[in-house]
């Protein structure tokens, strides 16, 4: 059975735009597993996890998660990363949709995973939407 770090690296591979596999992503979560987008306070479960990642990949078809540091402590994996990609599709942000800008993003993020029995029990995503909007040259209002 793969270790916790390998499981999380596999998740990122399945979440990249060029190799996006939402079915695989969802299967990596436990029955009650969830993903929390911390800035918005939105919790995703089941198929909604895959839909959330697919939405990002739709706006940034070349989305890539550049892993800067992976830290493992028993059943917790903390990943420092940069979310990178080119804005080529509509981006749903807060209460509006942002038309493609063609600009690239390099957004600092930190993800915290808790695993249980080889499955993801929780995934808290700490990202910076204000930095993304600034890099896209879009008014945050």
VMD Tcl script that draws the C-alpha trace (Angstrom):
set ca {
  {0.00 0.00 0.00}
  {1.41 3.44 -0.88}
  {2.37 5.75 1.95}
  {0.55 8.98 2.76}
  {3.00 11.15 0.80}
  {2.63 8.97 -2.29}
  {-1.17 9.12 -2.03}
  {-1.12 12.92 -1.93}
  {1.35 13.18 -4.82}
  {-1.00 10.92 -6.80}
  {-3.90 13.26 -5.97}
  {-2.02 16.25 -7.38}
  {-1.19 14.31 -10.53}
  {-4.89 13.51 -11.03}
  {-5.78 17.21 -10.43}
  {-3.44 18.70 -13.03}
  {-5.19 20.06 -16.11}
  {-3.38 17.92 -18.65}
  {-4.03 14.67 -16.77}
  {-7.26 15.60 -14.98}
  {-9.08 12.53 -13.65}
  {-11.96 13.62 -11.42}
  {-13.18 10.05 -10.93}
  {-9.81 9.08 -9.50}
  {-9.73 12.23 -7.34}
  {-13.09 11.47 -5.77}
  {-12.14 7.81 -5.19}
  {-9.15 8.90 -3.10}
  {-11.45 10.31 -0.39}
  {-13.02 8.24 2.37}
  {-16.79 7.81 2.51}
  {-17.11 10.88 4.75}
  {-14.06 12.68 3.37}
  {-14.30 16.31 2.35}
  {-12.45 19.24 0.82}
  {-12.68 22.67 2.46}
  {-11.83 25.79 0.47}
  {-10.77 27.85 3.49}
  {-11.01 31.38 1.99}
  {-14.62 30.89 0.89}
  {-15.63 28.56 3.71}
  {-17.09 26.14 1.14}
  {-17.04 22.41 1.88}
  {-17.18 19.88 -0.95}
  {-18.07 16.20 -0.59}
  {-18.29 13.31 -3.02}
  {-18.72 14.24 -6.67}
  {-18.67 17.96 -5.75}
  {-14.95 17.59 -5.03}
  {-14.31 16.52 -8.61}
  {-16.63 19.21 -9.96}
  {-14.73 21.88 -8.04}
  {-11.38 20.76 -9.44}
  {-12.87 20.39 -12.94}
  {-14.15 23.98 -12.70}
  {-10.64 25.22 -11.99}
  {-9.24 23.15 -14.85}
  {-11.92 24.57 -17.15}
  {-10.72 28.11 -16.40}
  {-7.04 27.09 -16.43}
  {-6.71 24.08 -18.79}
  {-2.97 23.85 -18.11}
  {-3.36 24.15 -14.33}
  {-0.40 22.67 -12.49}
  {0.35 22.28 -8.80}
  {4.04 23.03 -8.32}
  {4.93 21.29 -5.06}
  {7.44 23.34 -3.07}
  {7.46 21.26 0.10}
  {5.76 18.10 1.33}
  {5.77 17.49 5.07}
  {4.46 14.28 6.64}
  {3.66 13.70 10.31}
  {1.92 10.33 10.76}
  {-1.55 10.73 9.19}
  {-1.15 14.43 8.31}
  {0.42 15.73 5.11}
  {1.07 19.45 4.67}
  {1.94 20.69 1.19}
  {3.37 24.08 0.30}
  {2.67 24.75 -3.35}
  {2.11 27.23 -6.13}
  {-1.02 26.97 -8.26}
  {0.06 27.79 -11.82}
  {-1.79 28.07 -15.10}
  {-3.06 30.24 -17.94}
  {-6.55 31.75 -17.77}
  {-8.17 30.46 -20.97}
  {-11.74 29.71 -19.81}
  {-14.45 31.37 -17.73}
  {-13.60 31.54 -14.02}
  {-16.44 31.50 -11.52}
  {-15.26 33.65 -8.59}
  {-17.52 34.60 -5.70}
  {-20.69 36.06 -7.23}
  {-19.39 36.63 -10.76}
  {-17.85 35.00 -13.77}
  {-14.55 36.31 -15.13}
  {-13.96 36.07 -18.87}
  {-10.62 34.59 -19.99}
  {-7.75 37.06 -19.71}
  {-4.94 34.95 -21.21}
  {-2.81 35.87 -18.19}
  {-0.85 33.37 -16.13}
  {-1.13 32.78 -12.40}
  {1.39 31.63 -9.81}
  {-0.62 31.61 -6.58}
  {0.96 30.56 -3.27}
  {-1.09 27.98 -1.40}
  {-0.92 25.51 1.44}
  {-2.92 22.29 1.63}
  {-3.41 20.23 4.77}
  {-4.57 16.61 4.43}
  {-5.59 14.09 7.08}
  {-5.62 10.48 5.96}
  {-7.17 7.38 7.45}
  {-6.56 3.89 6.11}
  {-5.06 5.11 2.84}
  {-7.97 7.47 2.10}
  {-8.25 11.25 2.48}
  {-10.50 12.11 5.42}
  {-10.05 15.88 5.10}
  {-8.38 18.33 2.73}
  {-8.16 21.97 3.82}
  {-7.03 24.23 0.98}
  {-5.54 27.57 2.05}
  {-5.25 29.62 -1.13}
  {-5.10 33.31 -1.93}
  {-7.91 34.37 -4.30}
  {-6.89 38.02 -3.96}
  {-3.44 37.19 -5.38}
  {-5.04 35.27 -8.24}
  {-7.31 38.21 -9.10}
  {-4.37 40.61 -8.91}
  {-2.32 38.40 -11.26}
  {-5.27 38.26 -13.67}
  {-5.50 42.07 -13.44}
  {-9.11 41.82 -12.27}
  {-10.75 44.11 -9.72}
  {-11.38 42.16 -6.49}
  {-14.69 44.02 -5.97}
}
mol new
graphics top color blue
foreach p $ca { graphics top sphere $p radius 0.5 }
foreach p [lrange $ca 0 end-1] q [lrange $ca 1 end] { graphics top cylinder $p $q radius 0.2 }
display resetview
